[in-house]
Amino acid sequence: MNKQELIEAIANEVEVTKATAAGCLDAFINTVTKVLKKKGEVRLVGFGTFTTTKRKATTGRNPQTGAPIKIAASTQPKFRPGKSLKDALN
């Protein structure tokens, strides 16, 4: 499912226009992004939790030349599914 299909499914589920559903989805994505940038977390009970984790700098290898390269430290998004979501899939 891509973003447009998700917008259409949301619009049909709550009986609103696609523009309204798109605005709501964009607002959700923007809000989660802002919270994660501030090192916070978004917890949706039953669905899951969006958090961040730090990845330390490492040294890797260029697969073509074998030369060592430095991989910078970074902050990565992480999603942990909640119990209700896990149960719904199994």
Order of alpha helices (4+ residues) and beta strands (2+ residues): alpha-alpha-beta-beta-beta-beta-beta-alpha
